[in-house]
Amino acid sequence: MAIAKTGDLNERIRIVSKGKDSVDDYGDSIPGEDKVIYEKLYAMERTKKADEIAQNLEALRNQVQFIIRHRQRTEPLITSDMHLIHLVNPENIEYQIKAVDYDTQYGEWDVILCERIGQK
């Protein structure tokens, strides 16, 4: 059974590679420029079961999984040093990508495991 159907991809996400900070001649930090890897991907946010959350509430509170269509070999690779931005109104939610589970068997769906940055 497939983990998702095309019609389930109702969330929009962006994948960004964070720029590396540098130091100018005066010793001030200069933020690096972010590079957009994927401007917009359609994804499904995977929900957790109540018993999963109850067993480990603190660890799972800020974690989320997004399911996307499998990336082909010719497309840029999504890695754990990138950030995922969940495009929701009124403000976007930023996540650090912790791992990516690539569907090497069927080549249909990839799962991105993320942790929320700057939880309010």
Residue pairs with C-beta under 8 A, 6 or more apart in sequence:
2 108
2 109
3 46
3 67
3 109
3 111
4 44
4 67
4 109
8 44
8 67
9 42
9 43
9 44
9 67
9 68
9 69
10 42
10 44
11 42
11 43
11 44
11 45
11 66
11 86
11 87
11 88
12 40
12 41
12 42
12 43
12 86
12 87
13 38
13 40
13 41
13 42
13 43
13 66
13 68
13 84
13 85
13 86
13 87
14 36
14 38
14 39
14 40
14 41
14 84
14 85
14 87
15 36
15 37
15 38
15 41
15 78
15 82
15 83
15 84
15 85
15 97
16 34
16 35
16 36
16 37
16 82
16 83
16 84
16 85
17 34
17 35
17 36
17 37
17 81
17 82
17 83
18 32
18 34
18 81
18 82
18 83
19 31
19 32
19 33
19 34
19 35
20 32
21 29
21 30
21 31
21 32
22 29
22 30
22 32
23 29
23 30
24 30
37 76
37 78
37 82
38 76
38 78
40 87
41 68
41 69
42 68
42 69
43 66
43 67
43 68
43 112
44 66
44 67
45 64
45 65
45 66
45 86
46 64
46 65
46 66
46 67
46 111
48 60
52 60
53 60
61 119
62 115
62 116
62 119
63 98
63 113
63 114
63 115
63 116
64 86
64 95
64 114
64 115
64 116
65 111
65 112
65 113
65 114
66 84
66 86
66 111
66 112
66 114
67 109
67 110
67 111
67 112
68 109
68 110
68 112
69 108
69 109
69 110
70 102
70 103
70 107
70 108
70 109
70 110
71 77
71 78
71 102
71 110
78 97
78 100
78 110
78 112
79 97
79 100
80 97
80 98
80 99
80 100
81 97
82 97
83 94
83 95
83 96
83 97
83 117
84 94
84 95
84 96
84 97
84 112
84 114
85 92
85 93
85 94
85 95
86 92
86 93
86 94
86 95
93 116
94 116
94 117
94 118
95 114
95 115
95 116
95 117
96 114
96 115
96 117
97 112
97 113
97 114
98 113
98 114
98 115
99 112
99 113
100 110
100 111
100 112
100 113
101 110
101 111
101 112
101 113
102 110
103 109
103 110
